[in-house]
Amino acid sequence: MASNRLEKIGTIFTRTTGLLKSGAMKPADKPLWYDVYEAFPPKLEPRFDRKVQEKPIRNILYPEDVVRAQFYKKFSSPGTIRLSEDSHRPTLCQLFVEEYERLQSEGSTPTEKLMDEAVLALESRGIYLDPTRSPPKVEADTEQVPVSEPSKEHGRLKEKVRLADIFKESQE
């Protein structure tokens, strides 16, 4: 059997069709792709001996991709990224790119200093990408500030994400 080269005789579609017609494969065991392939056959039959067309690979980089690459090279991955649908908060990288593009559109900052100016602009908003540049946390010595109930969004804390909550969401 190891020397059998059936893949060279016909396509997977013709072989599956033959199995269905001969009764070797029951219609209930028919693959999911079979009906789709039958309804929408390809323009060219997918055979092993067909020559591959040489097409140039198109460049699909956007201008902000270069900025993102510089951001991740310099700051790696600061912060947690939530990909759930109910999270409308932009990532730190997205905030950085927006600030970079805003500064670039103003045109007053030289191109070499745009990265540094974007970092400074985010720091002025209280977002510190480099933890060494963040101000030291001030602890209250004698005053006791009453702690209020944390605000909840859909039954969970806004800032803290627990692994158990993620698994519970995926089960629902």
N, CA and C of each residue as an Amber inpcrd file, in Angstrom:
protein
   516
   0.8130000  -1.2030000   0.0000000   0.0000000   0.0000000   0.0000000
   0.8520000   1.2600000   0.0000000   2.0740000   1.1860000   0.5260000
   2.8950000   2.3750000   0.6240000   3.2780000   2.9070000  -0.7530000
   3.3280000   2.0370000  -1.7530000   3.7190000   2.4980000  -3.0770000
   2.5210000   2.9690000  -3.9040000   1.3210000   2.9180000  -3.3570000
   0.1250000   3.3240000  -4.0650000   0.0760000   4.8520000  -4.1380000
  -0.1120000   5.3990000  -5.3230000  -0.1370000   6.8440000  -5.5350000
  -1.5020000   7.2730000  -6.0680000  -2.5400000   7.0630000  -5.2850000
  -3.8860000   7.4030000  -5.7440000  -4.1120000   8.9040000  -5.8360000
  -3.3050000   9.7180000  -5.1220000  -3.5150000  11.1590000  -5.1990000
  -3.2190000  11.7020000  -6.5890000  -2.5160000  10.9070000  -7.4170000
  -2.2180000  11.3390000  -8.7770000  -3.3510000  11.0070000  -9.7380000
  -4.2860000  10.1750000  -9.3020000  -5.4100000   9.7840000 -10.1530000
  -6.6350000  10.5560000  -9.6960000  -6.9740000  11.6020000 -10.4100000
  -8.1500000  12.4010000 -10.0730000  -7.8950000  13.3150000  -8.8870000
  -8.9390000  14.0160000  -8.5250000  -8.8610000  14.9220000  -7.3820000
  -9.5820000  14.2950000  -6.1990000  -9.4880000  14.9320000  -5.0620000
 -10.1750000  14.4210000  -3.8800000 -11.6880000  14.4350000  -4.1050000
 -12.1620000  15.4190000  -4.8890000 -13.6010000  15.4870000  -5.1730000
 -14.0390000  14.3070000  -6.0360000 -13.2790000  13.9860000  -7.0970000
 -13.6740000  12.8750000  -7.9700000 -13.5810000  11.5440000  -7.2340000
 -12.5850000  11.4170000  -6.3510000 -12.4610000  10.1720000  -5.5880000
 -13.6000000  10.0230000  -4.5830000 -14.0040000  11.1420000  -3.9460000
 -15.1230000  11.0870000  -3.0050000 -16.4150000  10.8080000  -3.7510000
 -16.5730000  11.3970000  -4.9290000 -17.7610000  11.1260000  -5.7450000
 -17.8260000   9.6440000  -6.1090000 -16.6950000   9.0660000  -6.4770000
 -16.6620000   7.6400000  -6.7980000 -17.0210000   6.7830000  -5.6080000
 -16.5390000   7.1410000  -4.4290000 -16.8820000   6.3770000  -3.2250000
 -18.3790000   6.4650000  -2.9140000 -18.9670000   7.6350000  -3.1220000
 -20.4020000   7.7960000  -2.8710000 -21.2350000   7.0080000  -3.8770000
 -20.8370000   7.0490000  -5.1530000 -21.5800000   6.3230000  -6.1900000
 -21.4810000   4.8110000  -6.0180000 -20.3180000   4.3270000  -5.6160000
 -20.1430000   2.8840000  -5.4750000 -20.7400000   2.3490000  -4.1790000
 -21.0820000   3.2260000  -3.2500000 -21.6510000   2.7950000  -1.9880000
 -20.6120000   2.5160000  -0.9220000 -19.3350000   2.7440000  -1.2190000
 -18.2780000   2.5240000  -0.2350000 -18.3410000   3.5810000   0.8790000
 -18.9220000   4.7320000   0.5540000 -19.1220000   5.7830000   1.5540000
 -20.6100000   6.0910000   1.6090000 -21.1680000   6.0870000   2.7970000
 -22.5910000   6.3870000   2.9650000 -22.8140000   7.8850000   2.8000000
 -23.9690000   8.2790000   2.2910000 -24.2540000   9.7200000   2.1650000
 -24.2040000  10.4520000   3.5070000 -24.4600000   9.7510000   4.5930000
 -24.3880000  10.3850000   5.9180000 -22.9360000  10.6900000   6.3030000
 -21.9770000   9.9290000   5.7420000 -20.5540000  10.1360000   6.0490000
 -19.8670000  11.0990000   5.0820000 -20.6520000  11.7210000   4.2070000
 -20.1040000  12.6410000   3.2160000 -19.4400000  13.8180000   3.9370000
 -18.2350000  14.2470000   3.5000000 -17.5510000  15.3680000   4.1490000
 -18.3530000  16.6700000   4.0350000 -18.1180000  17.5780000   4.9660000
 -18.8440000  18.8530000   4.9810000 -18.5650000  19.7000000   3.7480000
 -17.3570000  19.6520000   3.2490000 -16.9600000  20.4940000   2.1340000
 -17.5380000  20.0220000   0.8090000 -18.0250000  18.7870000   0.7450000
 -18.4270000  18.1920000  -0.5230000 -19.5480000  18.9820000  -1.2040000
 -20.6070000  19.3200000  -0.4630000 -21.7380000  20.0540000  -1.0540000
 -21.3290000  21.4620000  -1.4880000 -20.4670000  22.0950000  -0.7120000
 -20.0000000  23.4360000  -1.0700000 -19.1710000  23.3710000  -2.3440000
 -18.2840000  22.4000000  -2.4240000 -17.4410000  22.2290000  -3.6140000
 -18.2980000  21.9370000  -4.8340000 -19.3420000  21.1200000  -4.6540000
 -20.2300000  20.7630000  -5.7590000 -21.0190000  21.9850000  -6.2400000
 -21.4520000  22.8280000  -5.3060000 -22.2170000  24.0200000  -5.6700000
 -21.3320000  25.1030000  -6.2740000 -20.1130000  25.2460000  -5.7620000
 -19.1880000  26.2920000  -6.2120000 -17.8490000  25.6750000  -6.6030000
 -17.7910000  25.0160000  -7.7440000 -16.5140000  24.4010000  -8.1400000
 -15.4910000  25.4780000  -8.5050000 -14.2010000  25.1730000  -8.3240000
 -13.1700000  26.1600000  -8.6640000 -13.0470000  26.3160000 -10.1800000
 -12.4920000  27.4480000 -10.6140000 -12.3150000  27.6880000 -12.0480000
 -11.3530000  26.6840000 -12.6530000 -10.2560000  26.4320000 -11.9400000
  -9.2710000  25.4680000 -12.4020000  -9.2790000  24.2660000 -11.4660000
  -9.2720000  23.0900000 -12.0580000  -9.3040000  21.8650000 -11.2540000
  -8.0130000  21.7380000 -10.4320000  -8.1330000  21.5060000  -9.1310000
  -6.9280000  21.4160000  -8.2970000  -6.2210000  20.0710000  -8.4630000
  -5.2880000  20.0110000  -9.3710000  -4.5480000  18.7810000  -9.6320000
  -3.1100000  18.9400000  -9.1890000  -2.4660000  17.8090000  -8.8930000
  -1.0940000  17.8320000  -8.3890000  -0.1030000  18.2810000  -9.4490000
  -0.4110000  18.0580000 -10.7300000   0.5530000  18.3570000 -11.7790000
   0.3580000  19.7350000 -12.4040000  -0.5610000  20.5390000 -11.8950000
  -0.7780000  21.8820000 -12.4160000   0.3310000  22.8120000 -11.9340000
   0.8380000  23.6280000 -12.8180000   1.9120000  24.5450000 -12.4730000
   1.3690000  25.6720000 -11.5920000   2.1520000  26.0690000 -10.6320000
   1.7770000  27.1570000  -9.7290000   2.0240000  28.4830000 -10.4280000
   1.0340000  29.3800000 -10.3310000   1.1990000  30.6990000 -10.9360000
   2.1070000  31.5490000 -10.0600000   3.0270000  32.2100000 -10.6980000
   3.9400000  33.1010000  -9.9850000   3.3100000  34.4890000  -9.9160000
   2.9010000  34.8860000  -8.7220000   2.3190000  36.2070000  -8.5330000
   3.1800000  36.9720000  -7.5410000   3.3690000  38.2590000  -7.7730000
   4.1340000  39.0360000  -6.7860000   3.3090000  39.2190000  -5.5140000
   3.9880000  39.1630000  -4.3950000   3.3140000  39.3370000  -3.1110000
   3.1260000  40.8290000  -2.8790000   1.8660000  41.2010000  -2.6400000
   1.5570000  42.6120000  -2.4370000   1.9130000  43.0280000  -1.0220000
   2.3840000  44.2320000  -0.8800000   2.7110000  44.7950000   0.4180000
   1.4220000  45.3320000   1.0370000   1.0500000  44.8070000   2.1990000
  -0.2060000  45.2350000   2.8120000   0.0400000  45.9280000   4.1480000
   1.1680000  46.6150000   4.2610000   1.4520000  47.3520000   5.4830000
   0.7470000  48.6970000   5.4390000   0.1550000  49.0580000   6.5630000
  -0.4510000  50.3670000   6.7100000   0.5670000  51.2940000   7.3620000
   0.4030000  52.6190000   7.2200000   1.3790000  53.5360000   7.8270000
   1.5010000  53.3560000   9.3380000   0.3940000  53.0630000  10.0200000
   0.4750000  52.9070000  11.4770000   1.1550000  51.6090000  11.9010000
   1.3280000  50.6600000  10.9810000   2.0230000  49.4180000  11.3150000
   3.4860000  49.6750000  11.6630000   4.0960000  50.6320000  11.0070000
   5.4880000  50.9800000  11.2970000   5.5790000  51.5710000  12.7040000
   4.6070000  52.4210000  13.0510000   4.5760000  53.0340000  14.3840000
   4.3510000  51.9520000  15.4390000   3.4370000  51.0160000  15.1640000
   3.1880000  49.9140000  16.1080000   4.4460000  49.0730000  16.3240000
   5.1590000  48.7990000  15.2430000   6.3800000  48.0030000  15.3570000
   7.4120000  48.7210000  16.2190000   7.5470000  50.0310000  16.0470000
   8.4810000  50.7920000  16.8760000   8.0340000  50.7950000  18.3340000
   6.7140000  50.9030000  18.5510000   6.1730000  50.8980000  19.9100000
   6.4990000  49.5860000  20.6130000   6.1990000  48.4560000  19.9690000
   6.4380000  47.1580000  20.6020000   7.9290000  46.8580000  20.7380000
   8.7490000  47.4040000  19.8490000  10.1950000  47.2050000  19.9660000
  10.7360000  47.9420000  21.1890000  10.1930000  49.1270000  21.4430000
  10.6960000  49.9330000  22.5450000  10.0640000  49.5500000  23.8910000
   8.7630000  49.2920000  23.9170000   8.0540000  49.0700000  25.1820000
   7.5920000  47.6330000  25.3600000   7.9090000  46.7560000  24.4660000
   7.4310000  45.3610000  24.4200000   5.9190000  45.3700000  24.5270000
   5.3450000  44.7540000  25.4970000   3.8910000  44.6880000  25.5890000
   3.4330000  45.1660000  26.9570000   3.3130000  46.4740000  27.1530000
   2.8630000  46.9630000  28.4580000   1.3570000  46.8220000  28.5980000
   0.9320000  46.1830000  29.6540000  -0.4980000  46.0740000  29.9250000
  -1.1350000  44.8470000  29.3320000  -2.3480000  44.6070000  29.7770000
  -3.1230000  43.4610000  29.3300000  -4.0490000  43.8820000  28.2010000
  -4.2030000  43.0170000  27.2190000  -5.0790000  43.3020000  26.0930000
  -6.2900000  42.3820000  26.2100000  -7.4720000  42.9770000  26.2640000
  -8.7060000  42.1960000  26.3100000  -9.3460000  42.2140000  24.9440000
  -9.6250000  41.0520000  24.4160000 -10.1930000  40.9530000  23.0790000
 -11.6890000  40.6750000  23.0930000 -12.3320000  40.7740000  24.2600000
 -13.7610000  40.4930000  24.3230000 -14.5490000  41.6370000  23.7050000
 -15.7660000  41.3370000  23.2910000 -16.6010000  42.3090000  22.5980000
 -17.0350000  43.4540000  23.5040000 -17.1790000  43.2050000  24.8100000
 -17.6880000  44.2430000  25.7050000 -16.5930000  45.1930000  26.1860000
 -15.3570000  44.9770000  25.7720000 -14.2650000  45.8540000  26.1510000
 -14.0930000  46.9210000  25.0710000 -14.4810000  48.1540000  25.4000000
 -14.3880000  49.2390000  24.4280000 -13.1980000  50.1400000  24.7180000
 -12.3750000  49.7700000  25.6770000 -11.2140000  50.5680000  26.0370000
 -10.0810000  50.2610000  25.0520000  -9.4950000  51.3120000  24.4480000
  -8.4050000  51.0580000  23.4960000  -7.1510000  50.5720000  24.2270000
  -6.3160000  49.8450000  23.5200000  -5.0660000  49.3490000  24.0910000
  -4.0660000  50.4980000  24.2000000  -3.0190000  50.2660000  24.9620000
  -1.9780000  51.2890000  25.0940000  -1.3280000  51.5800000  23.7520000
  -1.1450000  50.5440000  22.9580000  -0.5420000  50.7340000  21.6400000
  -1.4430000  51.6070000  20.7660000  -2.7530000  51.3650000  20.8280000
  -3.6680000  52.1580000  20.0200000  -3.6770000  53.6140000  20.4700000
  -3.6340000  53.8450000  21.7890000  -3.5510000  55.2140000  22.2970000
  -2.2700000  55.9000000  21.8040000  -1.1790000  55.1450000  21.8210000
   0.1020000  55.6750000  21.3640000   0.0410000  56.0390000  19.8800000
  -0.5290000  55.1490000  19.0650000  -0.6160000  55.3930000  17.6210000
  -1.4850000  56.6240000  17.3440000  -2.6050000  56.7460000  18.0680000
  -3.4730000  57.9120000  17.8720000  -2.7460000  59.2020000  18.2320000
  -2.0070000  59.1810000  19.3370000  -1.2580000  60.3650000  19.7520000
  -0.1530000  60.6820000  18.7420000   0.5310000  59.6760000  18.2510000
   1.5820000  59.8380000  17.2490000   1.0080000  60.4720000  15.9830000
  -0.1270000  59.9430000  15.5170000  -0.7390000  60.4710000  14.2950000
  -1.2350000  61.9080000  14.4920000  -1.7300000  62.2200000  15.6940000
  -2.1860000  63.5780000  15.9740000  -1.0050000  64.5450000  15.8960000
   0.1040000  64.1540000  16.5170000   1.2940000  65.0020000  16.4800000
   1.8450000  65.1300000  15.0650000   1.7680000  64.0620000  14.3110000
   2.2660000  64.0730000  12.9350000   1.4060000  64.9900000  12.0590000
   0.0720000  64.9710000  12.2890000  -0.8080000  65.8110000  11.4760000
  -0.6280000  67.2980000  11.7970000  -0.2370000  67.6040000  13.0400000
   0.0240000  69.0000000  13.3920000   1.2290000  69.5280000  12.6250000
   2.2220000  68.6870000  12.4260000   3.3700000  69.0460000  11.6090000
   4.4220000  69.8970000  12.3050000   4.2200000  70.2300000  13.5850000
   5.1890000  71.0830000  14.2760000   6.3500000  70.2930000  14.8690000
   6.2060000  68.9780000  14.9960000   7.2370000  68.1380000  15.6050000
   8.0520000  67.4540000  14.5090000   9.3770000  67.4810000  14.6200000
  10.1990000  66.7670000  13.6330000   9.9530000  65.2550000  13.7100000
  10.1400000  64.5870000  12.6040000   9.8520000  63.1560000  12.5050000
  10.6700000  62.3380000  13.4940000  11.9110000  62.7410000  13.7640000
  12.7750000  61.9740000  14.6620000  12.2680000  62.0060000  16.0950000
  11.5560000  63.0680000  16.4600000  11.1350000  63.2340000  17.8510000
   9.6690000  62.8790000  18.0840000   8.9890000  62.3830000  17.0630000
   7.5690000  62.0670000  17.2190000   7.3320000  61.0000000  18.2830000
   8.1890000  59.9740000  18.3120000   8.0370000  58.9020000  19.3110000
   8.1290000  59.4680000  20.7260000   9.1510000  60.2550000  20.9760000
   9.3500000  60.8140000  22.3200000   8.2270000  61.7680000  22.6930000
   7.7850000  62.5690000  21.7450000   6.7050000  63.5160000  22.0200000
   5.3890000  62.7900000  22.2930000   5.1410000  61.6860000  21.5900000
   3.9270000  60.9100000  21.8320000   3.9610000  60.2940000  23.2270000
   5.1330000  59.8250000  23.6520000   5.2760000  59.2720000  25.0050000
   5.0170000  60.3540000  26.0410000   5.5750000  61.5390000  25.8310000
   5.3680000  62.6440000  26.7660000   3.9040000  63.0860000  26.8050000
   3.2490000  63.0760000  25.6520000   1.8350000  63.4520000  25.6080000
   0.9880000  62.4520000  26.3860000   1.3110000  61.1600000  26.2770000
   0.5710000  60.1560000  27.0450000   0.8680000  60.2870000  28.5320000
   2.1050000  60.6190000  28.8820000   2.4500000  60.7950000  30.2900000
   1.7240000  61.9950000  30.8820000   1.4890000  63.0220000  30.0760000
   0.7440000  64.1820000  30.5770000  -0.7170000  63.8150000  30.8500000
  -1.2030000  62.7610000  30.1930000  -2.5660000  62.2750000  30.4470000
  -2.5990000  61.2330000  31.5610000  -1.4340000  60.9190000  32.1360000
  -1.3800000  59.9550000  33.2310000  -1.1290000  58.5290000  32.7990000
  -0.7430000  58.3290000  31.5630000  -0.4690000  56.9870000  31.0340000
   1.0380000  56.8530000  30.8900000   1.6240000  55.9970000  31.7200000
   3.0790000  55.8290000  31.7230000   3.4250000  54.5030000  31.0600000
   4.0670000  54.5740000  29.9020000   4.4730000  53.3760000  29.1740000
   5.7230000  52.7590000  29.7850000   6.5860000  53.5950000  30.3210000
   7.8030000  53.1370000  30.9700000   7.5900000  53.2330000  32.4860000
   7.5220000  52.0910000  33.2040000   7.2380000  52.1360000  34.6400000
   8.2990000  52.8870000  35.4480000   9.5020000  53.0090000  34.9270000
  10.5330000  53.7300000  35.6720000  10.2850000  55.2330000  35.6690000
   9.5020000  55.7280000  34.7360000   9.2210000  57.1640000  34.6440000
   7.9660000  57.5590000  35.4100000   7.2020000  56.5910000  35.9060000
   5.9670000  56.9210000  36.6150000   6.3000000  57.5210000  37.9830000
   5.4540000  58.4340000  38.4680000   5.7240000  59.0620000  39.7670000
   5.5480000  58.0490000  40.8880000   6.2710000  58.2350000  42.0030000
   6.1150000  57.2940000  43.1180000   4.7200000  57.4150000  43.7230000
   4.2100000  56.2910000  44.1930000   2.8760000  56.2740000  44.7800000
   2.9400000  56.8550000  46.1890000   2.0200000  57.7580000  46.4840000
   1.9650000  58.4150000  47.7810000   0.9750000  57.6610000  48.6530000
   1.4410000  57.2540000  49.8300000   0.5670000  56.5420000  50.7600000
   0.0970000  57.5080000  51.8320000  -1.1590000  57.3950000  52.1960000
  -1.7090000  58.2470000  53.2470000  -1.2170000  57.7350000  54.5970000
  -0.5900000  58.6340000  55.4050000  -0.0230000  58.2170000  56.6910000
  -1.0870000  58.0580000  57.7640000  -1.8440000  59.0950000  57.9990000
  -2.7750000  59.0520000  59.1280000  -4.2210000  59.0290000  58.6850000
  -4.5220000  59.5730000  57.5350000  -5.9070000  59.6430000  57.1110000
  -6.3730000  58.2940000  56.5850000  -7.5490000  57.9250000  56.9980000
  -8.1810000  56.7140000  56.4840000  -9.2670000  57.1400000  55.5090000
  -9.0920000  56.8350000  54.2680000 -10.0780000  57.1800000  53.2510000
 -11.0460000  56.0160000  53.1450000 -12.3580000  56.2880000  53.2680000
 -13.3110000  55.1860000  53.1570000 -13.2750000  54.5840000  51.7560000
 -13.2470000  53.2750000  51.7150000 -13.1890000  52.5700000  50.4440000
 -14.6140000  52.2960000  50.0000000 -14.9340000  52.7700000  48.8030000
 -16.2850000  52.5500000  48.2850000 -16.3400000  51.2210000  47.5490000
 -17.5450000  50.7710000  47.3120000 -17.7700000  49.5220000  46.5800000
 -17.2800000  49.7280000  45.1500000 -16.4440000  48.8300000  44.6320000
 -15.9640000  49.0060000  43.2590000 -17.1220000  48.9170000  42.2690000
 -17.0490000  49.7600000  41.2460000 -18.1280000  49.7380000  40.2580000
 -18.0520000  48.4350000  39.4800000 -19.2080000  47.8850000  39.1770000
 -19.2490000  46.6070000  38.4710000 -19.8770000  46.8080000  37.1010000
 -19.3610000  46.0880000  36.1610000 -19.8840000  46.1460000  34.8070000
 -20.1980000  44.7080000  34.4120000 -21.4540000  44.4290000  34.1960000
 -21.9160000  43.0790000  33.8580000 -21.5030000  42.0590000  34.9070000
 -21.5370000  42.4670000  36.1700000 -21.2750000  41.5230000  37.2420000
 -19.8090000  41.2460000  37.5150000 -18.9050000  42.0060000  36.9710000
 -17.4920000  41.7760000  37.2600000 -16.7750000  43.1160000  37.3920000
 -15.6290000  43.1080000  38.0070000 -14.8720000  44.3280000  38.2270000
 -14.3670000  44.8750000  36.9090000 -14.3150000  46.1950000  36.7950000
 -13.8570000  46.8090000  35.5520000 -12.3800000  46.5640000  35.3000000
 -11.5480000  46.7810000  36.3060000 -10.1060000  46.7480000  36.0950000
  -9.5110000  45.3500000  36.2290000 -10.0280000  44.5420000  37.1570000
  -9.4170000  43.2360000  37.3920000 -10.1590000  42.1600000  36.5980000
  -9.3930000  41.3480000  35.9390000  -9.9450000  40.2530000  35.1690000
  -9.4450000  38.9630000  35.7910000 -10.3770000  38.1020000  36.1390000
  -9.9920000  36.8220000  36.7260000 -10.1660000  35.7300000  35.6900000
  -9.2910000  34.7500000  35.7560000  -9.3290000  33.6470000  34.8140000
 -10.6330000  32.8640000  34.9430000 -11.1380000  32.7210000  36.1520000
 -12.3920000  32.0000000  36.3650000 -13.5440000  32.6920000  35.6430000
 -13.5480000  34.0330000  35.6220000 -14.6070000  34.7710000  34.9360000
 -14.5430000  34.5480000  33.4290000 -13.3330000  34.4880000  32.9030000
 -13.1780000  34.2680000  31.4650000 -13.7050000  32.8890000  31.0920000
 -13.3810000  31.8730000  31.8790000 -13.8790000  30.5340000  31.5940000
 -15.3980000  30.4730000  31.7390000 -15.9510000  31.1790000  32.7310000
 -17.3980000  31.1840000  32.9320000 -18.0860000  31.8110000  31.7280000
 -17.5140000  32.9090000  31.1760000 -18.0870000  33.5620000  29.9930000
 -18.0500000  32.6370000  28.7950000 -16.9550000  31.9190000  28.6430000
 -16.8380000  31.0490000  27.4680000 -17.7970000  29.8660000  27.5350000
 -18.2060000  29.4750000  28.7400000 -19.1480000  28.3630000  28.8870000
 -20.5900000  28.7940000  28.6180000 -20.8610000  30.0960000  28.7590000
 -22.2460000  30.5840000  28.5730000 -22.6190000  30.7400000  27.1510000
